[in-house]
Each structure stands twice: as structure tokens, then as C-alpha cells.
């Protein structure tokens, strides 16, 4: 922390002397209240600054999440479109198996009209082709149904992603509003600090210095009270003279400045 200037020292000592000379409880309450006021102002400023930074982080995270959700939504739409294409392809496969099954049935009928030796072999082949075509057609229908279900699920996922994207956008808007409100509050606190400085003639550093000096003075008085009954007064004065004389000169100099 930077060393205090002569003017700040004089201001601190003037406030301390005013408090010591008046000595009344009203003066003490005024100084304490000023310190408490500046402390509350500082806490509010820190809280507002933290809120603004949190709002900025929320906006940044929301933007990243929105990009991720949009990428997932695009991917889900692409997979759903691919599933529809595959469903249409399996529909064509089912139609081909149905035609093959019909051809095998016609071959079996033609084999029945032929001579017994040749028709038996052809009938067996036709029956086997018809059976395999039926199984292939059934499997293709099952796959087509499964793909339709997958497409429906993907459509629901895409709908959920759209709602999530809208929610993320709302969070980003709220974060922007909170950031704007925090900025307004920070500006108001700065203005309030300026008005407090003009109204009280002090500032946070001065108030803290006065509180610390007051605590040290109380501790010094308590120590002197303890020593007064144990050590001769001349010895106490001799020991404290190197410390008290500079303080006395500073206070006298402050009187000269006021005069």
C-alpha cells in the first residue's frame, strides 16, 4: 500500500483531534458510523462486481452450450433424414421380396403342370425360394419398422433440443440483463462513494486509518493504566518520549495549519 501523503496525515490527525477534543459520544458515533458506512459501501461494491463477473461467465457458458445444442440438433436432424432414407430403401427391398415370392409361386404352379420327374425338382426350388423370400420380406419389414421408431425418437430428441436451445437463449438474455443491472449498480455505487466523500470529508482509507489509530490509542491507554501502578511515572515518560514527541509535533503542526 502506498505511503500516506502529508495532506492525508493532516486530515487523519485533524479527525482524531476533533474526536479527542469533543470527547462526546456523538462524535464517537459519527466516526464509527462513517467507518461502518464505508465498510458497507465497499462490501456492496465487491458484491456488485462479483455479480457482474458471474453474469459475464453465465453469458459465456450459455453461448457455448447454445452452440453445442445447435450442433447436436443438426446432427439429430441429419440422422433422422438418413433413417427416413433407409426406411424408404427397406420398403423397396420388401417389395422386391414380395415380387420374388410371387415369381416362386408361379414357378411352382408351372412345375405342377410339367412331367413328374422335372416338376419335382423345380417345385422344391420354387418352394425354397418362396420361403426365403418370405423370410427376407418379414426381416425387411421389421427393420423398416425399427427405423421408423428410431426416426420418431430422433424427432422427439430434436424437439427437446429445440426447447433446450430456447432455454439456453433465455438464460443468456437473463445473464445479459443481470450484467447490465450490475453495471448500473456499480456506477451508482461509484456516484454514492463520491457523494459520501464530499458529505463526510473522509474516504475508505481515512476511515480505516482512524479506526486503526483509535484501536491503537485505546491499547496504549490501557497499557499506560496498567503501568501506572507498577512503574514510576518518570520512567514511563522517559521511555515513551521518543514516540510521543513526534506525535505531539504532528498535532501541533496541524493546529498551525488550521490557524
C-alpha positions in Angstrom: 0.0 0.0 0.0 1.3 3.5 -0.9 2.6 5.7 1.9 0.2 8.4 3.0 0.8 12.0 1.9 1.3 14.9 4.3 -2.2 16.2 3.5 -3.8 12.8 4.2 -1.8 12.6 7.5 -3.1 16.0 8.5 -6.6 15.0 7.7 -6.4 11.9 9.8 -4.8 13.7 12.7 -7.4 16.5 12.5 -10.2 14.0 12.7 -8.5 12.2 15.5 -8.0 15.5 17.4 -11.6 16.5 16.8 -12.8 13.2 18.2 -10.4 13.5 21.2 -11.3 17.2 21.9 -15.0 16.8 21.7 -14.8 13.5 23.5 -18.6 13.2 23.5 -20.4 10.1 22.5 -22.0 11.9 19.4 -18.5 12.4 17.9 -17.6 8.8 18.5 -20.8 7.6 17.0 -20.2 9.8 13.9 -16.7 8.3 13.3 -17.9 4.8 13.9 -20.9 5.3 11.7 -18.7 6.7 8.9 -16.4 3.7 9.1 -19.4 1.3 9.1 -20.9 3.2 6.1 -17.7 3.0 4.1 -17.4 -0.7 5.0 -20.9 -1.4 3.8 -20.2 0.6 0.6 -17.1 -1.5 0.0 -19.0 -4.8 0.6 -21.7 -3.7 -1.8 -19.2 -2.7 -4.4 -17.5 -6.1 -4.2 -20.8 -7.9 -4.3 -21.9 -5.9 -7.4 -18.6 -6.5 -9.1 -18.8 -10.2 -8.4 -22.4 -10.3 -9.7 -21.3 -8.7 -12.9 -18.4 -11.1 -13.4 -20.7 -14.0 -12.7 -23.3 -12.7 -15.2 -20.5 -12.5 -17.8 -19.4 -16.0 -17.1 -23.0 -17.2 -17.3 -23.4 -15.5 -20.7 -20.2 -17.1 -21.9 -21.2 -20.6 -20.8 -24.7 -20.1 -22.3 -23.2 -19.2 -25.6 -21.0 -22.3 -25.6 -23.9 -24.5 -24.5 -26.1 -23.0 -27.2 -23.5 -23.8 -29.9 -23.3 -27.4 -28.6 -27.1 -27.8 -28.5 -27.4 -26.4 -32.1 -24.7 -28.8 -33.3 -26.5 -31.8 -31.6 -29.8 -30.7 -33.1 -28.3 -30.5 -36.6 -26.7 -34.0 -36.1 -30.1 -35.4 -34.9 -31.9 -33.9 -38.0 -29.2 -35.4 -40.3 -29.5 -38.9 -38.6 -33.3 -38.7 -38.8 -33.2 -37.9 -42.5 -30.8 -40.8 -43.0 -33.2 -43.1 -41.1 -36.0 -42.0 -43.4 -33.9 -42.7 -46.5 -33.1 -46.2 -45.1 -36.8 -46.8 -44.3 -37.6 -46.0 -47.9 -34.9 -48.3 -49.1 -36.1 -51.2 -47.0 -39.6 -50.6 -48.4 -38.2 -51.2 -51.8 -36.5 -54.3 -50.5 -39.8 -55.6 -49.1 -41.5 -55.0 -52.5 -38.7 -56.9 -54.2 -39.0 -59.9 -51.9 -42.8 -59.8 -52.4 -42.3 -59.9 -56.2 -39.7 -62.8 -55.8 -42.2 -64.7 -53.7 -44.8 -64.2 -56.3 -42.4 -65.4 -59.0 -41.6 -68.5 -57.0 -45.3 -69.2 -56.5 -45.8 -69.0 -60.3 -42.8 -71.3 -60.9 -44.3 -73.8 -58.5 -47.6 -73.7 -60.4 -45.9 -74.2 -63.7 -43.9 -77.1 -62.3 -47.1 -78.8 -61.3 -48.2 -78.9 -64.9 -44.9 -80.5 -66.1 -43.9 -84.1 -66.1 -43.4 -85.7 -62.7 -39.6 -86.1 -62.8 -38.8 -82.5 -63.8 -41.6 -80.9 -61.8 -40.5 -82.3 -58.5 -37.1 -80.7 -58.6 -38.5 -77.4 -59.8 -41.2 -77.4 -57.1 -38.6 -77.9 -54.4 -36.5 -75.0 -55.8 -39.6 -72.8 -56.1 -40.7 -73.7 -52.5 -37.3 -72.9 -51.1 -37.1 -69.5 -53.0 -40.6 -68.7 -51.8 -39.7 -69.5 -48.2 -36.5 -67.4 -48.3 -38.3 -64.5 -50.0 -41.0 -64.6 -47.3 -38.3 -64.6 -44.5 -36.4 -61.7 -46.2 -39.6 -59.8 -46.7 -40.5 -60.2 -43.0 -37.0 -59.2 -41.8 -37.1 -56.1 -44.1 -40.5 -55.1 -42.7 -39.1 -55.5 -39.1 -36.1 -53.3 -40.0 -38.3 -50.7 -41.6 -40.5 -50.6 -38.5 -37.4 -50.2 -36.3 -36.1 -47.4 -38.5 -39.4 -45.7 -38.3 -39.3 -45.9 -34.5 -35.7 -44.6 -34.5 -36.9 -41.7 -36.7 -39.7 -40.9 -34.3 -37.3 -41.0 -31.3 -34.9 -38.7 -33.1 -37.8 -36.3 -33.9 -38.6 -36.2 -30.2 -34.9 -35.6 -29.3 -34.8 -32.8 -31.8 -37.9 -31.2 -30.2 -36.2 -31.5 -26.8 -33.0 -29.9 -28.2 -35.1 -27.1 -29.6 -36.6 -26.4 -26.2 -33.2 -26.6 -24.6 -31.8 -24.1 -27.1 -34.7 -21.8 -26.3 -34.0 -22.2 -22.6 -30.3 -21.5 -23.1 -31.2 -18.4 -25.1 -33.4 -17.2 -22.2 -30.6 -17.8 -19.7 -28.2 -15.8 -21.9 -30.8 -13.0 -22.0 -31.2 -13.0 -18.3 -27.4 -13.0 -17.8 -27.2 -10.0 -20.1 -29.9 -8.2 -18.1 -28.1 -9.1 -14.8 -24.8 -7.9 -16.2 -26.5 -4.6 -17.3 -28.1 -4.2 -13.9 -24.8 -4.9 -12.2 -23.0 -2.3 -14.3 -25.7 0.3 -13.4 -25.4 -0.6 -9.7 -21.6 -0.3 -9.9 -21.9 3.2 -11.4 -24.5 4.1 -8.8 -22.1 3.0 -6.0 -19.3 5.0 -7.5 -21.5 8.1 -7.5 -22.6 7.2 -4.0 -19.0 7.0 -2.9 -18.2 10.4 -4.4 -21.2 11.9 -2.5 -20.2 10.2 0.7 -16.6 11.6 0.3 -18.0 15.1 -0.2 -20.5 14.8 2.7 -18.3 13.3 5.3 -14.9 14.7 4.2 -13.4 11.3 4.5 -12.8 8.2 2.4 -12.4 4.5 3.0 -8.7 4.7 3.6 -9.1 7.5 6.0 -11.9 5.8 7.9 -9.9 2.6 8.2 -6.8 4.6 9.4 -8.9 6.4 12.0 -10.4 3.1 13.3 -6.9 1.5 13.5 -5.5 4.6 15.2 -8.3 4.6 17.7 -7.8 1.0 18.5 -4.0 1.6 19.0 -4.8 4.6 21.2 -7.1 2.6 23.3 -4.5 -0.1 23.6 -1.9 2.5 24.6 -4.1 4.0 27.3 -4.8 0.5 28.6 -1.1 -0.3 28.8 -0.4 3.1 30.5 -3.1 2.4 33.0 -1.5 -1.0 33.7 2.0 0.5 34.1 0.9 3.5 36.2 0.6 1.4 39.4 3.8 -0.6 38.8 6.4 1.7 37.2 7.4 5.2 38.3 5.8 7.8 36.1 9.2 9.4 35.2 10.4 6.1 33.8 7.2 5.7 31.7 7.5 9.3 30.3 11.2 8.8 29.6 10.5 5.5 27.7 7.6 6.9 25.7 9.1 10.4 24.9 10.7 9.2 21.6 7.2 8.1 20.4 5.1 10.9 21.9 7.2 13.8 20.8 6.8 13.2 17.0 3.1 12.7 17.6 2.9 15.9 19.5 4.7 17.8 16.8 2.4 16.4 14.1 -0.7 17.5 16.1 0.9 21.0 16.8 1.6 21.3 13.1 -2.0 20.5 12.3 -3.0 23.3 14.7 -0.7 25.7 12.9 -2.2 24.8 9.6 -5.7 25.4 10.9 -4.6 28.8 12.4 
